[in-house]
Structures are given as structure tokens and as C-alpha cells.
Amino acid sequence: MIFYISLAVVVAICTELSIRLTSKVMRLFFLFFAAVIPSFFAAVRDGIGTDYHAYISIFEEARTSSESRIEWIYYYINFVVAKLGGEVEVVFFIGALLLFLFVYFSLSKRSELLSPGIGMFVFMLMYYQMSLNATRQVIAMAIILYSIKFIEERKFLKFSILIIIASGFHNSALIFFPIYFLYETLFKTKKKFLRYTLYLSILVVILCLNSILVPILSGDDELKYYLKYLDDSNTGSNITFLIRHLPFIIIGMYLYRYNKIKDHRFSFYYSIYIISIILKFTSFVGAKYIDRISWNFEIVLVLLIPYFIRFLNKRGEVFISWFLICYIVVYWWYLYIFTGSHETYPYQWIFNK
């Protein structure tokens, strides 16, 4: 437990110093450590993560040039490393390094809005251990996070290229593509009716999810593989995810309704987050594992939470800021330590062999 929390603090401090220091040499020095230290520990993990051995199998498939269902970019990273004589740890390191660089630059580009160090602290506690299991998807999530910049700048080509790259790690990234077209209509303006209509439409689709997808998947032998993700026996029976996210939802509503944040970026980020909460309801309609697509939207918390904290501090509401930081630690402890989610605790590495 001390390992993960210490690592989060060190990486957060290195991230903040890499942006705030005036010396270019020192900034690069701390950037190096902010990206390489967590990538190293991700690379040398041993047997931790629910899908750890599945990733070993992917590497072996690439080594023997076998066919694989894995997305093309991740497969070819494995293929190139294997053919050059590398081991799976090299693949883990490359994946983690890509992940951290995309998260880092997503935060550094918004340093006038938020503390990059706090943003990285949020990422380390909420998503780092997830990345030791759902490696491909968390890489895709990091690329999606960076792509938000090009939605705001209305650079369609760059956004599209990033989403295609993200889908090369995990196909679910493609679901984020429509957000580009919704930005001007629903998020940059104050058309609340249209925004609420979008939320309702997503909820209706989710409630009809099984009846829509089961006939489609059942009718194709190739697609039948994915029916296991709609198994009714996986239906979620609790609302712990909603309870865990309530502080983020309530603080966002408080800042929006009572403090009248004028920056449309807040409305945009918060709307993406609300979409993730709605998508999580797939666990109640016999599609527990399809709620993983919500992670592609939920990752915006890496921007949203430090944004909350910066705004609260400016208003002198430091108590709420500290509550939020402490709650993130509690969230991490409950999800990864108490429940054992993603099976990454305790940390083990290859040097113990």
C-alpha cells in the first residue's frame, strides 16, 4: 500500500516541478523521472493485474506471428519487440511510457487552469493500477484525454488521427468520436435542453442495450465471441460506483450552479464526466463489462478534479479542496486495496524470482 501511495506522490511532485521550474534542463530532468519511474515499475511487474497472463499470451502470439484478436497497434508493438529479441517487459515499458506522456502533455497544456501535479496525483491513484491490468484500454484513454485539446481548438484532422491511434490500442476509443461534433452545439453554448436530451438518449440506449446487441452478435459466428460480455449472470446488483462518484458529481454541481463558472471548458469536461456516469448503468442491464466504455469518458476526471481544486482555492474554499484530495486517497484505498479491483495489490516485480 505504501508503495503505490509513495509512487503517486513522487510522480506528482516531479510533474509539477517539470512545469513550474524556470530552468529548461531541470524541467526536462523532472519530466524524465515523472514518465520513466512509473513506466519502469509497470514494466517489471510480475503476475499482478487480472489480465497479466493474457498479455503474456499476446506477446507469445506476436513472437510466433500467430493470428490475434488484439488491436493492430498494440499487436505490432509486441511483434516488433519480439522480433528484435526483446521480452514482454519492454512492451510493458513502451505502453506505460506512451500512456504517461499523453497524460503529462494533457495536463501541461492546461497549466494555467489547473495544477498538473494534482492532475497526475489523481491519475496515479485512480488509473495507474488499472493500467497494470487493462493496459491497452488505459493507453487508449490517455490518448483520448489528449485529443480533447483538439476538440476545443476545432482541429478535426488531428483529433481524428488521435482517435484512430487510440482505437489501435482498444476499439472502444471510437465511441468518443461523436463528441467532436457535439461540442459546439451542446457544450460550448448554454443549450441545456439539448444537453439533457443527449443524456436521456444515452440512458435509453443503455436500457435497450441487450435487446439491441444480442440479436446482432448472435447472427454472426465471428461476433458470437463477444456475447460473453452480455451474459445476464454478470448483471451488477449494487450502486457502489455511484456512491463512490457522488462527491465528484456534487462538487461539480455546486460549482456550476452556485458559483457560476463562466469557462465553457468546465461545462464541457463535466458533461463528458456525466456521460461516463450514465454509461456505467450498463452494469444494471446485463452488460457489466460493457461499462468499461465509460472509462473512455471518465478519464476526464484527471482534468476536472484539479480544475475543481484550483477554482475552490481561488474562492478561499480550501476545506473543500482538501476534502477532495483526501477523498481521492480514500477512493483509491477502497477500490484497489479493500476490494482488490484489478488484482494489483500487493505490488510484485520480476526481481523477486
Secondary structure, 3 states (H helix, E strand, C coil): CHHHHHHHHHHHHHHHHHHHCCCHHHHHHHHHHHHHHHHHHHHCECCCCCCHHHHHHHHHHHHCCCCCCCCHHHHHHHHHHHHCCCCHHHHHHHHHHHHHHHHHHHHHCCCCCCCHHHHHHHHHHHHHHHHCCCHHHHHHHHHHHHHHHHHHCCCHHHHHHHHHHHHCCCHHHHHHCCHHHHHHHHHCCCCHHHHHHHHHHHHHHHHCHHHHHHHHHHCCCCHHHHHHHHCHHHCCCCCHHHHHHHHHHHHHHHHHHHCCCCCHHHHHHHHHHHHHHHHHHHHHCCCHHHHHHHHHHHCCHHHHHHHHHHHHHHCCCHHHHHHHHHHHHHHHHHHHHHCCHHHCCCCCEHHHC
